[in-house]
């Protein structure tokens, strides 16, 4: 019996994986998608319930199918994104298999391909697309005294809503969109303070994530001319953040110096009792499954050119952000990244036969 070798195995089942699957299907390649989640939707299943997409629905679509919403609000909620990704997966009948937590990718010398394994099952592939994203690797900065702080600490990856913090004093740390949205929500349920290392950058009300993505992409690709400054981390004025501004609370405090057992000490030496800290301090790519290929750099990333690994050309990275492809960690960017890079992957396979 002949050994089955796929043209492509995709690891991950979120927006980047689905976008890649769309173009692979159009190219008539033999591929599968291995998702470690129980349901469709990727990392969106794990964000906080009230999270708002910071781009209008119609400008946040994956290739081939518009993201439409029946609601009149311009910025869709988390659940609407999950539902859209589920519909997308079913509509194109993408070959997603779940749940499979891929643990290792190694060279299969006998078959001159890559071997992907979850510890129980294995798959062989001519090429691999790693699209595991960043959500499962949250970053919390090291702070003096953190080990003695008796209050709660939670990363935004695990934040589930304001109910748990009702009546408490909470620090929300981080100057990006997640920090702004979570602070705006907690301000109505708790005594919330927004803490940032630098002053947040608020975008004009008319600038949404679509415009922000275009600006950031132009700057990364060297096409920017006299465009206003704007990066993916700058804050889009979605309705909850606007409401906080209207309440007059959209202000930040400089980063505290260190923790105490019961709170924090600010830079001026004053102490404050704190019940909880919500860290909105970003993520790192989850690429531990590629460790055996010896292609991970010291920063935990893969050196790539147009998404393709420089050290192991059979490996491609989709959806991890600007280092893999401009804006590719966003819904807007996932489809464009796949559109630009899948033809190169297809050509690579053809030339490798």
C-alpha positions in Angstrom: 0.0 0.0 0.0 1.4 3.4 -1.0 2.2 5.9 1.7 0.0 8.9 1.7 1.9 12.2 1.3 -0.2 15.4 1.2 0.9 18.3 -0.9 0.3 20.6 2.2 -0.6 20.1 5.8 -1.8 23.2 7.6 -1.4 23.4 11.4 -4.1 25.6 12.9 -7.8 26.2 12.2 -8.2 30.0 12.5 -8.5 32.7 9.9 -5.0 32.3 8.5 -5.5 28.5 8.0 -8.9 29.0 6.4 -7.6 31.7 4.0 -4.7 29.4 3.0 -7.2 26.5 2.5 -9.3 28.6 0.2 -6.5 29.3 -2.2 -5.1 25.7 -1.9 -8.5 24.4 -2.9 -8.6 26.7 -5.9 -5.1 25.4 -6.9 -6.4 21.8 -6.6 -3.8 20.7 -4.2 -4.2 17.8 -1.8 -4.2 19.2 1.7 -5.7 18.9 5.2 -6.0 21.3 8.1 -5.2 20.1 11.6 -6.9 22.2 14.3 -6.3 21.7 18.1 -9.7 23.3 18.9 -12.9 21.5 19.5 -14.9 23.9 17.3 -14.4 26.3 14.4 -13.3 29.9 15.1 -9.7 29.5 16.1 -8.5 31.9 18.8 -11.7 34.0 18.6 -13.3 31.3 20.8 -11.0 32.3 23.6 -11.3 36.1 23.5 -13.5 38.0 26.0 -17.2 38.0 25.1 -17.6 41.7 24.4 -14.5 42.1 22.2 -15.1 44.2 19.2 -13.5 43.8 15.9 -11.9 47.1 15.0 -12.8 47.0 11.4 -16.2 47.1 9.7 -17.6 43.7 8.9 -17.6 44.2 5.1 -13.9 45.2 5.2 -12.9 42.2 7.3 -13.8 39.3 5.0 -11.8 36.3 4.2 -11.4 35.5 0.4 -14.5 34.6 -1.5 -17.2 35.3 1.1 -18.3 38.7 2.6 -18.5 39.0 6.3 -22.0 40.3 6.7 -23.8 40.9 9.9 -27.5 41.4 10.7 -26.7 43.9 13.4 -26.6 47.6 12.7 -23.4 48.1 14.7 -20.4 48.8 12.6 -17.9 46.8 14.6 -18.9 43.1 15.0 -18.6 41.3 18.3 -16.5 38.2 19.0 -19.4 35.8 18.6 -20.2 37.2 15.1 -16.6 36.6 14.0 -16.7 33.0 15.3 -20.0 32.4 13.5 -18.6 33.8 10.3 -15.5 31.6 10.4 -17.7 28.5 11.1 -19.9 29.4 8.1 -16.8 29.9 5.9 -15.3 26.6 6.8 -18.5 24.8 6.0 -19.3 26.7 2.8 -16.0 25.8 1.2 -16.0 22.3 2.7 -12.4 22.7 3.9 -10.9 19.5 5.1 -10.5 20.4 8.8 -9.8 17.7 11.3 -10.1 18.3 15.0 -9.0 18.2 17.7 -5.4 17.4 16.9 -2.7 19.1 19.0 0.4 18.9 16.8 3.4 18.4 18.9 6.3 17.8 16.5 7.4 18.3 12.9 10.4 16.3 11.8 12.2 15.4 8.6 11.2 12.1 7.1 14.3 11.1 5.2 12.8 7.9 3.9 10.0 9.7 2.0 11.8 13.0 1.5 9.1 15.0 3.2 8.0 16.3 6.6 6.3 14.2 9.3 3.7 15.9 11.4 2.6 14.2 14.6 0.3 14.8 17.5 1.7 12.0 19.6 -0.9 9.5 18.4 -1.3 10.1 14.7 1.2 11.1 12.0 0.8 12.8 8.6 3.3 13.2 5.8 3.5 16.3 3.7 5.6 17.8 0.9 5.1 21.2 2.5 3.8 22.6 5.8 1.9 25.8 6.6 2.2 26.7 10.3 -0.8 28.9 11.2 -1.0 28.4 14.9 -1.1 32.1 15.7 -0.1 33.9 18.9 -3.0 33.5 21.3 -1.7 30.4 23.1 1.6 32.1 24.0 0.6 35.2 26.1 3.3 37.5 27.4 3.4 39.0 30.9 6.4 41.2 31.6 8.6 40.4 34.6 7.9 42.9 37.4 9.6 43.2 40.8 7.5 41.8 43.6 5.1 39.9 41.3 5.7 36.7 43.3 4.6 38.2 46.6 1.5 40.0 45.2 -1.5 38.3 46.8 -4.1 39.7 44.3 -5.2 38.2 41.0 -3.3 38.4 37.8 -4.9 37.6 34.5 -3.7 38.0 30.9 -6.2 39.3 28.4 -6.1 35.9 26.7 -8.0 34.5 29.7 -10.1 37.5 30.6 -13.8 36.6 30.5 -15.7 39.8 31.3 -16.3 42.4 34.0 -18.6 40.4 36.3 -15.7 38.8 38.3 -14.2 42.2 39.0 -17.3 44.0 40.3 -16.5 46.3 43.2 -12.8 45.6 43.0 -9.8 47.8 42.2 -8.3 46.6 39.0 -5.2 47.7 37.0 -5.5 47.2 33.2 -1.9 47.2 31.8 -1.2 47.8 28.1 -1.7 50.6 25.7 -3.2 48.8 22.7 -6.7 48.0 21.5 -7.3 45.2 24.0 -6.2 47.4 26.9 -8.5 50.2 25.8 -11.5 48.0 25.3 -11.1 46.0 28.6 -10.5 49.2 30.6 -13.6 50.8 29.0 -15.6 47.8 30.1 -14.2 47.4 33.6 -14.6 51.1 34.3 -18.4 50.6 34.5 -18.1 47.6 36.9 -15.0 48.3 39.1 -12.5 50.9 40.1 -10.3 50.5 37.1 -7.0 52.3 36.3 -5.4 52.1 32.9 -1.7 51.7 33.1 0.7 52.1 30.1 4.4 52.5 29.6 3.8 55.2 26.9 0.8 57.4 26.1 -1.7 55.4 24.0 -2.1 56.5 20.4 -5.8 57.2 19.6 -6.9 57.3 16.0 -9.4 59.8 14.7 -13.0 58.6 15.0 -13.3 58.1 11.2 -10.1 55.9 11.0 -11.0 52.2 11.5 -9.0 49.0 11.3 -9.2 48.9 7.6 -7.5 52.2 7.1 -5.0 51.3 9.9 -4.2 48.1 8.1 -3.5 49.9 4.8 -1.2 52.4 6.5 0.7 49.8 8.4 1.1 47.6 5.3 2.3 50.6 3.2 4.9 51.4 5.8 6.2 47.8 6.2 6.4 47.3 2.4 8.2 50.7 1.9 5.3 52.2 -0.1 4.3 54.8 2.4 4.8 58.4 1.3 3.1 61.2 3.3 0.5 59.0 5.0 -0.4 59.8 8.6 1.3 57.6 11.2 -0.7 54.6 12.2 0.2 51.1 13.4 -1.8 48.0 14.0 -1.4 48.6 17.8 -2.9 52.1 17.6 -6.4 52.4 19.2 -9.4 52.4 17.1 -12.4 54.3 18.6 -14.9 51.5 18.7 -18.2 52.3 20.5 -17.1 51.1 24.0 -13.9 53.2 23.9 -15.8 56.2 22.6 -18.3 55.8 25.5 -15.4 55.8 28.0 -14.0 59.0 26.4 -17.5 60.6 26.7 -17.5 59.7 30.4 -14.2 61.5 30.7 -12.3 58.4 32.0 -10.1 57.6 29.0 -6.9 58.4 30.8 -3.8 56.4 31.7 -1.3 56.3 34.5 2.5 55.7 34.0 3.7 52.2 34.7 4.1 51.4 38.4 7.5 50.6 39.9 6.9 47.3 41.6 4.4 45.1 43.4 3.8 44.8 47.1 1.8 42.0 48.8 -1.4 44.0 48.6 -0.9 46.3 45.6 1.6 48.4 43.7 4.0 51.3 44.2 3.9 54.1 41.7 6.9 55.8 40.3 6.5 58.7 42.8 6.7 56.3 45.7 3.1 56.3 46.7 1.4 52.9 47.3 -2.0 51.7 46.2 -4.0 48.7 47.2 -5.0 46.6 44.2 -7.2 43.6 44.0 -6.4 42.4 40.5 -4.3 43.1 37.4 -5.3 42.4 33.8 -2.3 42.2 31.5 -3.0 43.4 28.0 0.6 43.0 27.0 0.6 41.0 23.8 1.6 37.6 22.6 4.5 35.7 21.1 4.1 33.2 18.2 3.5 29.6 19.2 6.0 27.6 17.2 7.3 25.0 19.6 6.2 22.3 17.2 8.9 23.4 14.8 11.7 23.1 17.3 13.0 19.8 16.0 13.6 21.3 12.5 16.2 23.7 14.0 14.7 26.8 12.3 13.6 28.8 15.3 15.6 32.0 15.9 16.5 33.3 19.4 13.5 35.5 19.4 11.2 32.4 18.9 10.3 33.3 15.3 11.3 31.8 11.9 13.4 33.6 9.4 11.1 33.9 6.4 10.9 35.4 2.9 7.3 36.0 1.8 6.1 33.6 4.5 8.6 30.8 3.4 11.2 29.6 5.9 14.7 30.5 4.7 16.3 27.6 6.5 13.7 25.0 5.6 11.9 26.0 2.4 9.2 23.3 2.9 7.9 25.2 5.9 5.7 28.3 5.5 4.4 30.6 8.3 1.0 32.3 7.9 -0.9 34.6 10.3 1.7 35.5 12.9 1.9 39.2 12.1 4.1 41.6 10.3 7.3 39.4 10.5 5.6 36.7 8.5 3.5 38.9 6.2 2.2 42.5 6.7 -0.9 42.6 8.9 -1.3 38.8 8.7 -2.5 38.4 12.3 -5.7 40.4 11.4 -8.8 39.2 9.6 -8.1 41.8 6.9 -4.5 40.7 6.4 -5.0 36.9 6.6 -6.7 36.7 3.2 -4.2 39.1 1.5 -1.3 37.1 2.9 -2.7 33.9 1.6 -3.5 35.5 -1.8 0.1 36.7 -2.1 1.9 33.7 -0.8 0.0 30.6 -1.8 0.9 31.0 -5.5 4.5 30.9 -4.5 3.9 27.8 -2.4 2.2 26.1 -5.3 5.1 27.0 -7.6 7.5 25.7 -5.1 5.7 22.3 -5.0 5.7 22.1 -8.8 9.4 22.9 -9.1 10.2 20.3 -6.3 8.7 17.3 -8.2 
